[in-house]
Amino acid sequence: MNDILTHGRHLTGPFLIALDLLGTFVFALSGAAAAVKSKLDLFGLMVLAFAAGNAGGISRDLLIGAVPPAAIADWSYVGVSVLAGFAVFFWYPTIARLTNPVLWFDAMGLAFFAVAGAQKALVHGINPVMAALLGMFTGIGGGMLRDVLVVEIPVVLRADLYALAALAAATVVAVGHVLHVPPIATTIVGGILCFALRYMAIQHGWHLPTAWPLRGQRRESNAPDSRPDGRRS
């Protein structure tokens, strides 16, 4: 148990690494699926899978001083990214049966990375407020780079309950740390909360209030009141 909990407040050891790898794998799936949609070749697919799966974690590790970043120091991160890339390359027709698989993989990866990012920041002595922000940044980093590489407006700028969902999950972890709640409990609750918020945003068009355009102006299709899957809320 000491390998998992440090002073009863930090989640570390194999459990934290597993969360990080799960987030890497699912985000890599989203990157590879986006590559297929953009008609990239196998090499481009692998590049996008690695970028989506590891950009957030690398940025987080650099900011908290965990160098070299885990994605560079440990071959497992490259391995799960390549595995995800090949899975999408060979079985994309099956994966594509999901309604917009990129969004669903993205939602799962966001949940894993938001809680793992906050937990790792706390382990490295970052104060809880900044740990929550770093958890959010870990969650949104890979998706932002993925969208930029396929020349799309990042989903974090199109969906109000994207960064907010990641921040909510990371905040649960940070508040639990301050209140001495077992970190496994806050990790599970935070992850479920993040995925639930993204689910409601994707399925039901949940979003924050937006400013109204000038009278007589039509809103563009990619305005904030549009859902990430292209349907109007």
C-alpha positions in Angstrom: 0.0 0.0 0.0 2.9 2.4 0.6 3.8 2.1 -3.1 0.4 3.6 -3.9 -0.1 6.1 -1.1 2.4 8.6 0.3 1.3 9.9 3.8 -2.2 8.9 2.9 -2.6 12.0 0.6 -0.8 11.4 -2.7 -1.5 8.9 -5.3 1.8 7.6 -6.7 3.5 4.4 -7.7 2.0 1.9 -10.2 -1.5 3.2 -9.9 -0.6 6.7 -11.0 1.6 5.3 -13.8 -1.4 3.1 -15.0 -3.7 6.2 -15.1 -1.1 8.1 -17.1 -0.7 5.2 -19.6 -4.5 4.7 -19.9 -4.8 8.4 -20.7 -2.0 8.1 -23.2 -3.6 5.1 -24.9 -7.0 6.6 -25.2 -5.8 10.0 -26.4 -3.5 8.2 -28.9 -6.6 6.4 -30.2 -8.3 9.8 -30.7 -5.2 11.1 -32.5 -5.1 8.0 -34.8 -8.8 8.3 -35.5 -8.4 11.9 -36.4 -5.5 11.0 -38.7 -7.7 8.4 -40.6 -10.4 11.0 -41.0 -7.8 13.4 -42.4 -6.5 10.7 -44.8 -3.0 10.6 -43.4 -0.7 7.7 -44.2 0.6 5.3 -41.6 3.6 7.4 -40.6 1.3 10.5 -40.2 -1.1 8.4 -38.2 1.6 7.3 -35.8 2.9 10.9 -35.4 -0.6 12.1 -34.6 -1.2 9.2 -32.1 2.0 10.0 -30.2 1.4 13.7 -30.3 -2.2 13.4 -29.0 -1.2 10.8 -26.4 1.8 12.5 -24.9 1.8 16.3 -25.5 -0.2 17.0 -22.3 1.9 14.8 -20.1 5.2 16.1 -21.5 4.1 19.7 -20.9 3.0 18.9 -17.4 6.3 17.1 -16.5 8.4 20.0 -17.8 6.3 22.5 -15.8 6.6 20.6 -12.5 10.3 19.7 -13.0 9.8 16.0 -13.5 12.6 15.7 -16.1 13.2 14.0 -18.4 9.4 13.7 -19.0 7.9 10.2 -18.4 6.9 10.0 -22.1 10.6 10.3 -23.1 12.2 8.4 -20.2 9.9 5.4 -20.3 9.4 3.4 -23.5 6.0 2.3 -22.3 4.5 5.6 -23.4 5.8 5.2 -26.9 4.7 1.6 -26.9 1.0 2.3 -25.9 0.9 5.1 -28.5 2.1 2.8 -31.3 -0.3 0.1 -30.1 -3.2 2.5 -30.3 -2.1 3.6 -33.7 -2.0 0.1 -35.1 -5.3 -0.7 -33.5 -7.0 2.2 -35.3 -5.1 1.5 -38.6 -6.3 -2.1 -38.8 -9.7 -1.9 -37.1 -10.9 1.6 -38.0 -14.1 0.4 -39.7 -15.1 -1.3 -36.4 -14.1 1.8 -34.3 -15.9 4.1 -36.7 -19.3 2.5 -35.8 -19.2 4.7 -32.7 -20.8 8.1 -33.2 -17.8 10.3 -33.7 -15.1 8.1 -32.1 -12.6 11.0 -31.8 -15.0 12.8 -29.4 -15.6 9.8 -27.2 -11.9 8.7 -27.0 -11.1 12.3 -26.3 -13.6 12.4 -23.4 -12.1 9.3 -21.8 -8.6 10.5 -22.2 -9.5 13.9 -20.8 -10.9 12.2 -17.6 -7.8 10.0 -17.1 -5.3 12.8 -17.7 -7.1 15.5 -15.7 -7.0 13.4 -12.5 -3.5 11.9 -13.2 -2.1 15.3 -13.9 -3.4 16.8 -10.7 -2.2 13.8 -8.7 1.3 14.0 -10.2 1.6 17.7 -9.5 0.6 17.1 -5.9 3.3 14.4 -5.5 5.9 16.9 -6.7 4.9 19.5 -4.1 2.8 21.8 -6.2 0.2 23.7 -4.2 -3.4 22.4 -4.7 -4.6 25.4 -6.8 -1.8 25.1 -9.3 -2.1 21.3 -9.2 -5.8 21.7 -10.3 -4.8 24.0 -13.2 -2.0 21.6 -14.2 -4.5 18.7 -14.2 -6.6 20.7 -16.6 -3.7 21.6 -18.8 -2.6 17.9 -18.9 -6.0 17.0 -20.1 -6.4 19.5 -22.9 -2.8 19.6 -24.2 -2.9 16.5 -26.3 -6.3 17.3 -27.9 -5.2 20.8 -28.8 -2.0 19.6 -30.5 -4.0 16.9 -32.4 -6.5 19.4 -33.7 -3.8 21.9 -34.7 -1.9 19.2 -36.6 -5.0 18.3 -38.7 -5.8 22.0 -39.2 -8.9 22.2 -37.1 -10.0 24.7 -34.4 -9.1 22.9 -31.2 -12.1 21.4 -29.5 -11.2 23.2 -26.3 -12.1 26.5 -28.1 -15.4 25.1 -29.5 -16.7 23.2 -26.5 -17.3 25.1 -23.2 -17.5 21.9 -21.2 -14.1 20.6 -22.2 -11.5 22.5 -20.3 -14.2 23.1 -17.6 -14.8 19.4 -17.3 -11.0 18.7 -16.9 -10.8 21.5 -14.3 -13.7 20.1 -12.4 -12.0 16.7 -12.2 -8.7 18.1 -11.2 -10.4 20.3 -8.6 -12.0 17.3 -7.0 -8.5 15.8 -6.6 -7.0 19.0 -5.2 -9.8 19.6 -2.7 -9.6 16.0 -1.6 -5.9 16.4 -1.0 -6.5 19.4 1.2 -9.3 17.6 3.1 -7.2 14.4 3.5 -9.8 12.4 1.5 -8.2 9.1 0.2 -6.7 9.9 -3.2 -8.1 6.8 -4.8 -11.6 8.0 -4.0 -11.1 11.5 -5.4 -9.4 10.1 -8.5 -12.4 7.9 -9.3 -15.0 10.6 -8.5 -13.1 13.3 -10.4 -12.7 11.0 -13.5 -16.4 10.1 -13.5 -17.4 13.7 -13.1 -15.2 14.8 -16.1 -16.5 12.1 -18.4 -20.1 12.8 -17.3 -19.8 16.5 -18.1 -18.3 15.7 -21.5 -21.1 13.1 -22.1 -23.8 15.7 -21.4 -22.0 18.3 -23.6 -21.7 15.9 -26.5 -25.1 14.3 -26.3 -27.2 17.2 -25.1 -25.3 20.3 -26.1 -24.6 21.6 -22.6 -22.5 24.8 -22.8 -21.9 28.0 -20.8 -23.9 31.2 -21.7 -22.6 33.0 -24.8 -22.9 36.6 -25.9 -25.5 37.3 -28.5 -24.4 38.6 -31.9 -25.5 41.9 -33.3 -29.2 42.0 -34.4 -29.6 40.6 -37.9 -26.3 38.7 -37.8 -26.3 34.9 -38.2 -24.0 32.9 -36.0 -21.4 30.9 -37.7 -21.7 27.1 -37.6 -18.6 26.8 -35.4 -19.8 29.5 -32.9 -19.9 28.5 -29.2 -23.6 27.5 -29.4 -22.8 24.7 -31.9 -22.2 21.3 -30.5 -18.8 19.7 -31.1 -20.3 17.0 -33.3 -21.7 19.6 -35.7 -25.3 19.5 -34.5 -27.1 22.5 -33.0 -28.0 22.5 -29.3 
